Amino acid sequence: MPFPTCPQCGSSTVRKAGLNRVGRQVYRCTTCQRQFSNAHEHRYVDADTRRLIDKLRRSDLPPAQIARLAQVSEAWLEWYYRTNRP
Protein backbone atom coordinates (compact mmCIF):
# COMPACT_ATOMS: atom_id res chain seq x y z
CA MET A 1 0.00 0.00 0.00
CA PRO A 2 1.54 3.36 -1.00
CA PHE A 3 2.06 6.07 1.60
CA PRO A 4 -0.57 8.84 1.72
CA THR A 5 0.20 12.45 0.86
CA CYS A 6 0.48 15.12 3.53
CA PRO A 7 -2.84 16.95 4.04
CA GLN A 8 -1.00 20.18 4.90
CA CYS A 9 1.64 20.58 2.18
CA GLY A 10 0.68 17.84 -0.30
CA SER A 11 4.11 16.22 -0.20
CA SER A 12 4.38 12.50 -0.85
CA THR A 13 7.58 12.14 1.18
CA VAL A 14 6.15 10.74 4.40
CA ARG A 15 7.38 8.16 6.90
CA LYS A 16 5.60 5.89 9.32
CA ALA A 17 5.55 7.39 12.83
CA GLY A 18 3.95 4.65 14.91
CA LEU A 19 0.33 4.04 15.85
CA ASN A 20 -2.24 6.27 17.53
CA ARG A 21 -4.32 5.29 20.59
CA VAL A 22 -6.84 3.29 18.55
CA GLY A 23 -4.17 1.44 16.58
CA ARG A 24 -4.27 3.37 13.30
CA GLN A 25 -1.03 4.07 11.47
CA VAL A 26 0.39 7.57 12.00
CA TYR A 27 2.65 9.24 9.42
CA ARG A 28 5.06 12.19 9.59
CA CYS A 29 5.68 14.43 6.60
CA THR A 30 9.42 14.85 6.03
CA THR A 31 8.83 18.21 4.32
CA CYS A 32 6.69 20.12 6.87
CA GLN A 33 7.01 17.71 9.85
CA ARG A 34 3.24 17.44 10.31
CA GLN A 35 1.98 14.22 11.87
CA PHE A 36 -1.28 12.73 10.56
CA SER A 37 -3.18 9.50 10.12
CA ASN A 38 -4.76 8.22 6.94
CA ALA A 39 -8.20 7.57 8.44
CA HIS A 40 -11.33 7.72 6.28
CA GLU A 41 -13.95 7.21 8.94
CA HIS A 42 -15.34 10.75 8.59
CA ARG A 43 -15.85 10.69 4.83
CA TYR A 44 -19.22 12.12 3.77
CA VAL A 45 -21.52 9.66 1.99
CA ASP A 46 -23.21 11.54 -0.85
CA ALA A 47 -26.76 11.19 -2.15
CA ASP A 48 -25.70 9.15 -5.21
CA THR A 49 -24.02 6.57 -2.98
CA ARG A 50 -27.09 6.41 -0.74
CA ARG A 51 -29.30 5.82 -3.80
CA LEU A 52 -26.95 3.04 -4.93
CA ILE A 53 -27.16 1.46 -1.48
CA ASP A 54 -30.96 1.61 -1.56
CA LYS A 55 -30.99 -0.04 -4.99
CA LEU A 56 -28.55 -2.77 -3.91
CA ARG A 57 -30.52 -3.34 -0.71
CA ARG A 58 -33.60 -4.23 -2.78
CA SER A 59 -31.55 -6.79 -4.73
CA ASP A 60 -31.06 -8.94 -1.59
CA LEU A 61 -27.25 -8.78 -1.61
CA PRO A 62 -25.57 -9.39 1.75
CA PRO A 63 -24.64 -6.21 3.67
CA ALA A 64 -20.89 -6.94 3.47
CA GLN A 65 -21.05 -7.03 -0.33
CA ILE A 66 -23.16 -3.85 -0.48
CA ALA A 67 -20.62 -2.08 1.76
CA ARG A 68 -17.78 -3.17 -0.54
CA LEU A 69 -19.59 -2.10 -3.72
CA ALA A 70 -20.61 1.28 -2.27
CA GLN A 71 -17.19 1.79 -0.63
CA VAL A 72 -18.60 2.42 2.85
CA SER A 73 -17.87 0.63 6.11
CA GLU A 74 -20.13 -2.15 7.30
CA ALA A 75 -20.65 -0.20 10.54
CA TRP A 76 -21.88 2.85 8.61
CA LEU A 77 -24.15 0.63 6.52
CA GLU A 78 -25.68 -0.90 9.67
CA TRP A 79 -26.31 2.62 11.02
CA TYR A 80 -27.89 3.62 7.70
CA TYR A 81 -30.17 0.56 7.75
CA ARG A 82 -31.27 1.30 11.33
CA THR A 83 -32.06 4.96 10.63
CA ASN A 84 -33.60 4.46 7.15
CA ARG A 85 -35.95 1.53 7.37
CA PRO A 86 -37.83 0.69 4.15
C-alpha atoms as one frame of an Amber mdcrd trajectory, in Angstrom:
protein
   0.000   0.000   0.000   1.538   3.362  -0.998   2.057   6.068   1.601  -0.567
   8.839   1.721   0.200  12.451   0.856   0.479  15.117   3.530  -2.840  16.955
   4.042  -0.995  20.184   4.898   1.636  20.584   2.180   0.681  17.843  -0.304
   4.111  16.220  -0.202   4.378  12.504  -0.852   7.576  12.145   1.179   6.151
  10.737   4.398   7.383   8.163   6.899   5.602   5.888   9.319   5.549   7.387
  12.826   3.952   4.647  14.911   0.330   4.035  15.849  -2.240   6.265  17.529
  -4.320   5.286  20.587  -6.837   3.295  18.554  -4.169   1.444  16.585  -4.266
   3.371  13.300  -1.029   4.067  11.468   0.389   7.571  12.004   2.647   9.238
   9.422   5.057  12.188   9.595   5.684  14.429   6.598   9.422  14.855   6.031
   8.829  18.208   4.323   6.687  20.121   6.866   7.013  17.713   9.845   3.244
  17.438  10.314   1.975  14.219  11.870  -1.283  12.734  10.556  -3.175   9.496
  10.120  -4.763   8.219   6.943  -8.203   7.570   8.445 -11.333   7.721   6.276
 -13.954   7.214   8.940 -15.337  10.750   8.586 -15.849  10.692   4.826 -19.219
  12.123   3.773 -21.519   9.659   1.991 -23.213  11.544  -0.849 -26.764  11.186
  -2.146 -25.700   9.149  -5.207 -24.015   6.570  -2.979 -27.090   6.411  -0.741
 -29.301   5.816  -3.797 -26.947   3.044  -4.932 -27.160   1.457  -1.476 -30.965
   1.614  -1.555 -30.990  -0.042  -4.991 -28.552  -2.769  -3.914 -30.521  -3.341
  -0.712 -33.603  -4.226  -2.782 -31.546  -6.788  -4.732 -31.060  -8.941  -1.595
 -27.255  -8.781  -1.613 -25.565  -9.389   1.745 -24.636  -6.208   3.669 -20.894
  -6.941   3.465 -21.050  -7.028  -0.332 -23.158  -3.848  -0.477 -20.620  -2.079
   1.757 -17.777  -3.166  -0.541 -19.588  -2.098  -3.716 -20.614   1.284  -2.265
 -17.194   1.791  -0.630 -18.605   2.418   2.851 -17.867   0.631   6.108 -20.131
  -2.148   7.301 -20.648  -0.198  10.544 -21.881   2.849   8.612 -24.152   0.628
   6.517 -25.678  -0.896   9.670 -26.313   2.619  11.023 -27.889   3.623   7.699
 -30.166   0.565   7.748 -31.273   1.301  11.331 -32.061   4.959  10.629 -33.599
   4.463   7.152 -35.952   1.534   7.368 -37.834   0.693   4.152
